[in-house]
Amino acid sequence: MKKQLLLISSGLLLAFASNAQITITTADIAGPFTTIRQANDTMTSVSQGNSGTNQTWNLSGMNTHTEDTMQFLPVNYAPAPAAASFPTANLAIKTKQQGGDAFIFANNSASSMSFLGTNATIDFNGTPINVTQFNTPAEKLANFPTTYTSSFSNNYTQFAQFYFGQDPGIGFTVDSIRLKSVITKTATVDGWGSVTTPLGTFTALRVETIKHQLDTLDGYIGFLGDWTNFQATIDSSKTYTWWANGVGFPLAEVTVDFVTDIPTTATWLKVSPAAGINEYTNSLDANIYPNPAQNVIYIATKAEKVNSVQIFDMTGKLVKSMSVTNDISALDIADLANGIYSYSIIAKDKSIANRGKFTVAK
């Protein structure tokens, strides 16, 4: 009888533990070389559910109307001029936009995950323009550790300015364009429990995020010698986001009408994040071997075209660098810990001519 009671008590404890609230930390953010696939439900009919403890949220009815792919990369995989604008970034998140590749520069630390800014080519009035946008201060995605009732406020400005030099159809040339958004953001963990998406069922925290945003579009007109405001809009938004341990990215996000609280759109994680990224090369052949390696790696390439080789750990930190003077060069890696590393072959003109990965296994 006593044994039966112990078994029943253990079962109750396990059932309770399975629904207990969790804590989200920096370890729950995807690291470099992780691919994220999101589905977008542009006419969602799911409900965001209620706030509070031990909730059950059913988001299994989300549909796939479009899909997005993001790659979490070391910063050195982003275009060098753009990366140099964000010296504190330790992640570059590559996405696709209409104009081509876009890179979100982020910093994932023990205290927060923040977006520092973006570099992208945008289609501005039919003209592709490369734009770097800065968040000042950084936009916080999450504070760590995050638990039930955690909250933070984040007031920041998004700013970008670029040369335009065209007539956008107003009868005279606009020399430069200035885009500015002033944003007030609050985020509160308003519930914990179990969430079901098309991907599965997870123990999760739900975060309510409210944004108030003032957007302005200004143009500098040379003959006037001043900036002219072309457009100003005010908008407010409310979203609910679900986080789970060990996933690397939010499971789902539902946007609701700010006034009525009726869901309008949703995004959700299509598949579990996958580690790994296809290696690729430019015009310069190179080989690093052996792979896996222990104490030494050899770099085989054309020395007359190469300046150096750089080695980065999984956080994007530069851990080794060596000038290349021979077609086959040896690099001592005895001090490197076991793990996956990336390399960049730097050409004479300082461009990146080849990239790839290798493993240290001792």
KACOR-V611204 format. One record per backbone hydrogen bond with DSSP energy under -0.5 kcal/mol. NH is the residue of the N-H (numbers start at 1). CO is the residue of the C=O. E is the energy in kcal/mol with one decimal. If there is no record, write none. Layout:
NH	CO	E
NH	CO	E
This chain:
5	1	-2.3
6	2	-2.2
7	3	-2.3
8	4	-2.6
9	5	-2.7
10	6	-2.5
11	7	-2.3
12	8	-2.2
13	9	-2.4
14	10	-2.6
15	11	-2.4
16	12	-2.4
17	13	-2.7
18	14	-2.1
19	15	-0.6
19	16	-1.0
20	17	-1.1
24	146	-2.5
28	25	-2.1
29	26	-1.5
30	248	-2.5
32	314	-0.9
33	72	-3.2
34	31	-0.6
34	72	-1.1
35	274	-2.9
36	70	-3.5
38	36	-0.5
38	68	-2.8
39	268	-3.0
40	66	-3.0
41	266	-3.5
42	40	-0.7
44	41	-0.7
44	264	-0.8
47	58	-0.5
52	190	-2.8
55	192	-2.7
57	194	-3.1
58	56	-0.5
59	57	-0.7
59	196	-3.0
62	59	-1.6
65	40	-2.9
65	63	-0.6
66	40	-1.3
68	38	-2.6
70	36	-2.9
71	94	-2.0
72	34	-3.1
73	71	-0.6
73	92	-2.3
77	74	-2.0
78	75	-2.0
83	79	-2.7
84	80	-2.3
85	81	-0.5
85	82	-1.3
86	83	-1.8
89	86	-1.8
90	106	-2.2
91	106	-1.6
92	73	-2.6
93	104	-3.3
94	71	-2.8
94	92	-0.7
95	102	-3.0
97	100	-3.1
99	121	-0.6
100	97	-1.7
102	95	-2.6
103	119	-2.9
104	93	-2.6
105	103	-0.6
105	117	-2.7
106	91	-2.6
106	104	-0.5
107	114	-2.4
109	107	-0.7
109	112	-2.9
113	142	-2.3
114	107	-2.3
115	139	-3.3
116	105	-3.0
116	114	-0.6
117	105	-1.1
118	133	-2.3
119	103	-2.4
120	131	-2.5
121	101	-0.7
122	120	-0.6
122	129	-3.0
124	122	-1.1
124	127	-2.9
125	123	-0.8
127	124	-1.3
129	122	-2.9
131	120	-3.5
131	129	-0.6
133	118	-3.4
133	131	-0.5
134	159	-2.8
135	116	-2.6
136	134	-0.6
136	157	-2.7
139	115	-2.4
140	138	-0.5
141	113	-3.2
142	113	-1.5
144	111	-3.1
145	24	-0.5
146	24	-2.8
147	145	-0.5
149	189	-1.9
150	147	-2.2
152	187	-2.1
154	185	-3.2
156	154	-0.6
156	183	-2.0
157	136	-2.0
158	181	-2.7
159	134	-2.3
160	179	-2.3
162	177	-2.1
164	175	-3.1
165	174	-1.1
165	175	-0.8
166	174	-1.2
168	166	-0.7
174	166	-3.2
175	173	-0.7
175	220	-2.2
176	220	-1.0
177	162	-2.8
178	218	-2.8
179	160	-3.1
180	216	-2.2
181	158	-2.6
182	214	-2.4
183	156	-2.9
183	181	-0.6
184	212	-2.6
185	154	-1.4
185	183	-0.5
186	210	-2.2
187	152	-2.5
188	208	-2.4
189	150	-3.1
190	188	-1.1
190	206	-1.2
191	206	-1.1
192	52	-1.9
193	204	-2.2
194	55	-2.9
195	202	-2.8
196	57	-2.4
197	195	-0.5
197	200	-2.8
200	197	-1.2
202	195	-2.6
204	193	-2.8
205	243	-2.1
206	191	-2.8
207	241	-3.0
208	188	-3.2
209	207	-0.6
209	239	-2.7
210	186	-2.6
211	237	-2.3
212	184	-2.2
213	235	-3.2
214	182	-2.1
215	213	-0.5
215	233	-2.9
216	180	-2.9
217	231	-2.6
218	178	-2.7
219	228	-2.6
220	176	-2.6
221	219	-0.7
221	226	-1.8
222	220	-0.6
224	221	-0.9
225	221	-1.7
226	221	-1.0
228	219	-2.8
230	217	-3.1
231	217	-1.5
233	215	-2.4
235	213	-2.6
237	211	-2.4
238	256	-0.7
239	209	-2.4
240	254	-2.4
241	207	-2.4
242	252	-2.4
243	205	-2.4
247	244	-0.8
248	28	-0.7
251	242	-2.3
252	242	-0.9
253	267	-2.6
254	240	-2.7
255	265	-2.6
256	238	-2.4
257	262	-2.7
261	257	-2.5
264	255	-3.2
265	255	-1.2
266	41	-2.1
267	253	-2.4
268	39	-2.2
269	251	-2.7
270	37	-2.8
271	37	-0.8
274	35	-1.8
276	33	-4.4
282	353	-1.7
284	353	-0.8
285	283	-0.6
287	300	-1.9
289	298	-1.9
292	359	-0.6
293	359	-3.0
297	331	-2.1
298	289	-3.4
299	329	-2.9
300	287	-3.1
300	298	-0.6
301	299	-0.6
301	327	-2.5
303	301	-0.9
305	302	-1.9
306	302	-0.6
306	303	-0.8
307	346	-3.2
308	346	-1.6
309	322	-2.3
310	344	-2.5
311	320	-2.9
312	342	-2.9
313	317	-2.3
316	313	-1.9
319	311	-2.8
319	317	-0.5
320	311	-1.6
322	309	-2.2
324	307	-1.8
325	323	-0.6
329	299	-2.1
331	297	-2.7
333	295	-3.1
334	295	-0.7
336	333	-2.0
339	360	-2.0
341	358	-2.9
342	312	-2.3
343	356	-2.3
344	310	-2.2
345	354	-3.0
346	308	-2.8
346	344	-0.6
347	345	-0.6
347	351	-2.9
348	305	-1.7
350	347	-2.0
353	345	-2.8
353	351	-0.7
354	345	-1.0
355	280	-1.3
356	343	-1.6
358	341	-2.4
360	339	-3.0
361	293	-2.7
361	359	-0.6
